[in-house]
């Protein structure tokens, strides 16, 4: 089974062979700790460094390139815009962000869609 290694939190999440999973959603559902705010590519909070497995990621979207600029060339991606189809290892700058816990719970419960999170979090 392919896996995503969230190096900063030390968590490894496996997913079924042949599936393509969203990096941020996987992090949220498995308490992996990737920071986020809008979950739609607007804020750039969910910036991660891909250490291994970049070939197993979806293509870089224009929103990522606009938000990250030259950092894309250094291996950075936006977790909310990135889909994974094979083994990958990533890291990010750890932050103490307990403000999003309520939003996370509502998102997991289906009360708030990713496109609504930005306005609810502000």
C-alpha positions, -999 to 999 in steps of 0.1 A, spaced: 0 0 0 13 35 -8 18 59 21 23 95 30 50 102 56 42 133 75 77 138 88 71 168 110 45 150 131 60 115 127 28 101 113 25 77 83 -8 72 66 -14 44 41 -41 45 14 -53 19 -11 -33 12 -42 -48 29 -72 -64 57 -52 -55 94 -55 -59 112 -21 -59 149 -13 -29 157 9 -47 182 32 -78 161 37 -57 131 45 -38 152 71 -70 165 87 -87 132 89 -57 115 104 -46 143 128 -12 147 110 -9 184 118 -4 202 84 -15 238 93 -43 252 72 -69 280 72 -89 283 39 -83 248 24 -89 263 -10 -54 276 -22 -59 312 -13 -40 316 20 -9 295 15 -9 283 51 -7 246 42 26 250 24 46 217 26 81 207 15 81 175 -6 112 156 5 106 124 -15 81 112 -40 73 143 -60 67 121 -90 37 107 -72 19 140 -69 -6 157 -91 7 184 -115 13 219 -100 -19 240 -104 -18 277 -114 -31 286 -79 -1 269 -63 23 286 -86 7 320 -80 7 316 -42 41 299 -38 61 316 -66 97 304 -68 92 281 -38 76 256 -62 110 251 -78 124 243 -43 99 215 -38 71 233 -20 34 225 -26 0 235 -12 -14 205 6 -50 215 -3 -42 216 -40 -21 184 -41 -32 149 -48 -11 119 -40 -10 86 -59 20 69 -44 46 71 -17 56 106 -6 74 122 24 68 158 34 75 183 61 64 218 71 72 245 96 55 234 129 32 260 144 10 260 175 -24 266 158 -52 256 181 -75 282 166 -85 259 138 -96 230 160 -132 241 161 -132 246 123 -116 212 118 -144 195 138 -171 213 118 -154 204 86 -151 167 95 -188 167 106 -197 181 72 -212 213 86 -187 235 66 -174 229 31 -138 238 23 -150 268 2 -168 282 33 -139 277 58 -121 309 49 -149 332 59 -158 311 90 -122 311 103 -117 348 100 
